[in-house]
Amino acid sequence: MRTRFATVSHWWNRQSRPVQWAYMVPVVLFLLALPVLNPPIITTEPYTDFPISLFNAAVFALIAIGLNVVIGQAGLLDLGYVGFFAIGAYTAALLSSPDSELGVRYPWLVIVPIAMVVTMISGVILGTPTLRLRGDYLAIVTLGFGEIVRLLADNVDPLRGNRGFQNIARPGGEFADGTPIFSQTDALGFYWLAVIIIVIVLLFMGNLERSRVGRAWIAVREDEDAAELSGVPTYRFKIWAFAIGAAVGGLSGTLFAAQVGYVNNQRFDVTTSILYLAAVVLGGQGNKVGVIVGAFIVSYIPDRFQFEPQYRFLVFGIALIVLMIFRPQGLLGMRQHLLTYGRQAYQKLFGARAAVAPSGLSASSRARGDLPEAVPDDHAGTSPRGGGE
Amino acid sequence: MSEPTHDSTSTSLDVPPSEEGLLESLEHMDAAERAEHDAAVSASVAPARDFAVAQGETLLAVDGLTVRFGGLTALDDVTFDVKRGEILGLIGPNGAGKTTCFNIMTGVYRPTAGDVRLEGQSLARMKRYRIIQAGVARTFQNIRLFGAMTALENVVVGTDARHRTSVPGALLRLPRHRREERDAVEKAMALLEFVGIADRAADKATALPYGYQRRLEIARALATEPKLLCLDEPAAGFSATEKDALSELILKIRDDGYTVVIVEHDMRVVLGVTDRLVVLDFGRKIADGLPDEVRRDPAVISAYLGGAVEDAPAGAGEEDA
């Protein structure tokens, strides 16, 4: 299994960016078409509506991508991530539900940036005092944060506790036949929206990963002291990790709230946080594609096989234990590309050595850039190493 | 960022063709090509070198430094200077306080009393990464690389100290980000070549042989464009040949305009590269001077070999190298 992954990843990394894109576009198109095709065996019907199941999986994937920044890349164990998801959902509710005391009804597209800023700020507020802690201590404090958010939702009157908020704004738009694209009953439009958002978020995450930001995160994860003593402002980048992870969590919260149209205090408990964590660990910390796979498994499998809710945790508990024994790095191991121009640099290096040392070549190709690349590298032909510009 | 001062007159450019670990492609170059290539490497490696300032002026002043951990006094009123452009050896028996001294200089510990000043600027209360940005870089006694990164990526992390890209800038790949990234990769490649491990640039740090890891740490430290490079036992675990190669590298680093402080037990390396020695014993400075003088100092001999000389005269004078 391991070797097969390695082979695929090796092959993938040898392809040029345009070729990788040529493969990616059909894959994304296929994913978009999946609920329409509704293929037998794969479909979750008749138990669960297939588009809704896929939408939930996509939201889960988005959450996992955000959590992966915090846990997989910066190595900060965050057990209260559901708090950010909740803040995103509640922000959407407060700004658009008629039940809200704010009395405003903002459209969804306005809500999204507001909710992301709000969750980002809450991430900074959580991170500023706590990111001086490390390891287990940080995990405990973040666990507390998740509980605080949930208890606020329970007990603060304007947040309406169990009664919740109805009629949360959803994006507009209609199909040609006049039915709304985004509706509570048919999740097709929301699923498409979620997939597109995931692709955009992945592009931005890729940019961050291949920059000083991604390098700082990985350096903090690998050896925080050494990072700081190499001149990396570790504290600042840890807070950025929290803030960016939180913003993605908030985004997924608004997406979820818009589709369901209803938010109350019932969905944001610790076990949900643990499920998010399970998705990241299962798929492979520090691997964007891996955590998407992990999230899909954690979200889709129970829908497909109709687990009783209590068995869900049993099954994933066992799955995680088995995984930790046989594949501690997760289904897809860690993968990172930390240099914007790394691909060119390594190619130059191995171009100079032409076909020498195949082992070195494979190492280099593993280290090269992969999908997705937002902006094509525009300096492929710069002169060989040498001073300055 | 600072435009490299294309000063190819540096004395360290004549890399012998047999130098271990050089890119194989170097062997295919003729002499002229190689000179040009080396000049380019050197210009990338040491853009911060500062020939305008006279050598010998004080770069780092350690002043009355005292560090106590509970009841243990690790450093007791230690005072010495590091002169610009020299290689200063910080030696002493085990537990003498050498690494503690490094840890103060790089902000890992805070001094109980006294101060460390880089070009007159106090480092004692500065944040660690600020100290690095101010120009003090270090390596570690126990190698501390980022294992999951490639060698090249490790070095590029070091360049971060000179990066100004903001997080939104990186997110949107703004021009400054692209320029800094391109420069960083080129500089890091040049540094890997400088320390002689460019052929393994694409390998994970953990996959490198031990000697390469030590050199990689040096490259990462140099990537921060330090004024002062602190090497903590760089020759630990090295064979005699490797030690010679390392000594050569350290001299090359000095010749490229860096100031170096080295903690090292191996006397062959110490005497081979240092311009001046400071000797610590039980947290106190017992000698300070040229290697030949220090070798003959009775207090030093007694500290190393054990002896009855109690309370040796503090310091063998304040003379310069």
Chai-1 contact restraints between the chains, C-beta under 6 A:
chainA,res_idxA,chainB,res_idxB,connection_type,confidence,min_distance_angstrom,max_distance_angstrom,comment,restraint_id
A,F204,B,L171,contact,1.0,0.0,6.0,A-B,restraint_1
A,N207,B,L171,contact,1.0,0.0,6.0,A-B,restraint_2
A,N207,B,R173,contact,1.0,0.0,6.0,A-B,restraint_3
A,L208,B,A170,contact,1.0,0.0,6.0,A-B,restraint_4
A,L208,B,L171,contact,1.0,0.0,6.0,A-B,restraint_5
A,S211,B,A170,contact,1.0,0.0,6.0,A-B,restraint_6
A,R212,B,D160,contact,1.0,0.0,6.0,A-B,restraint_7
A,R212,B,H163,contact,1.0,0.0,6.0,A-B,restraint_8
A,R212,B,T165,contact,1.0,0.0,6.0,A-B,restraint_9
A,V213,B,V167,contact,1.0,0.0,6.0,A-B,restraint_10
A,V213,B,A170,contact,1.0,0.0,6.0,A-B,restraint_11
A,R215,B,V157,contact,1.0,0.0,6.0,A-B,restraint_12
A,A219,B,F146,contact,1.0,0.0,6.0,A-B,restraint_13
A,A219,B,V157,contact,1.0,0.0,6.0,A-B,restraint_14
A,E222,B,F146,contact,1.0,0.0,6.0,A-B,restraint_15
A,E222,B,G147,contact,1.0,0.0,6.0,A-B,restraint_16
A,E222,B,A148,contact,1.0,0.0,6.0,A-B,restraint_17
A,D223,B,R144,contact,1.0,0.0,6.0,A-B,restraint_18
A,A226,B,R144,contact,1.0,0.0,6.0,A-B,restraint_19
A,E228,B,R128,contact,1.0,0.0,6.0,A-B,restraint_20
A,E228,B,Y129,contact,1.0,0.0,6.0,A-B,restraint_21
A,L229,B,T106,contact,1.0,0.0,6.0,A-B,restraint_22
A,L229,B,R128,contact,1.0,0.0,6.0,A-B,restraint_23
A,S230,B,V157,contact,1.0,0.0,6.0,A-B,restraint_24
A,S230,B,G158,contact,1.0,0.0,6.0,A-B,restraint_25
A,S230,B,R220,contact,1.0,0.0,6.0,A-B,restraint_26
A,G231,B,Y129,contact,1.0,0.0,6.0,A-B,restraint_27
A,G231,B,I132,contact,1.0,0.0,6.0,A-B,restraint_28
A,G231,B,Q133,contact,1.0,0.0,6.0,A-B,restraint_29
A,G231,B,D160,contact,1.0,0.0,6.0,A-B,restraint_30
A,G231,B,A161,contact,1.0,0.0,6.0,A-B,restraint_31
A,G231,B,T224,contact,1.0,0.0,6.0,A-B,restraint_32
A,V232,B,D160,contact,1.0,0.0,6.0,A-B,restraint_33
A,P233,B,Y129,contact,1.0,0.0,6.0,A-B,restraint_34
A,W240,B,V167,contact,1.0,0.0,6.0,A-B,restraint_35
A,L338,B,E153,contact,1.0,0.0,6.0,A-B,restraint_36
A,L339,B,V185,contact,1.0,0.0,6.0,A-B,restraint_37
A,T340,B,E181,contact,1.0,0.0,6.0,A-B,restraint_38
A,Y341,B,E181,contact,1.0,0.0,6.0,A-B,restraint_39
A,Y341,B,R182,contact,1.0,0.0,6.0,A-B,restraint_40
A,Y341,B,V185,contact,1.0,0.0,6.0,A-B,restraint_41
A,A345,B,V185,contact,1.0,0.0,6.0,A-B,restraint_42
A,Y346,B,A202,contact,1.0,0.0,6.0,A-B,restraint_43
A,L349,B,A201,contact,1.0,0.0,6.0,A-B,restraint_44
A,A352,B,S25,contact,1.0,0.0,6.0,A-B,restraint_45
A,R353,B,E24,contact,1.0,0.0,6.0,A-B,restraint_46
A,A363,B,A202,contact,1.0,0.0,6.0,A-B,restraint_47
A,A363,B,D203,contact,1.0,0.0,6.0,A-B,restraint_48
A,S364,B,A202,contact,1.0,0.0,6.0,A-B,restraint_49
A,A367,B,T150,contact,1.0,0.0,6.0,A-B,restraint_50
A,A367,B,A202,contact,1.0,0.0,6.0,A-B,restraint_51
A,V375,B,R173,contact,1.0,0.0,6.0,A-B,restraint_52
A,R385,B,E186,contact,1.0,0.0,6.0,A-B,restraint_53
A,R385,B,M189,contact,1.0,0.0,6.0,A-B,restraint_54
A,R385,B,A190,contact,1.0,0.0,6.0,A-B,restraint_55
A,G386,B,A40,contact,1.0,0.0,6.0,A-B,restraint_56
A,G387,B,P4,contact,1.0,0.0,6.0,A-B,restraint_57
A,G387,B,A40,contact,1.0,0.0,6.0,A-B,restraint_58
A,G387,B,A43,contact,1.0,0.0,6.0,A-B,restraint_59
A,G387,B,S44,contact,1.0,0.0,6.0,A-B,restraint_60
A,G388,B,E3,contact,1.0,0.0,6.0,A-B,restraint_61
A,G388,B,P4,contact,1.0,0.0,6.0,A-B,restraint_62
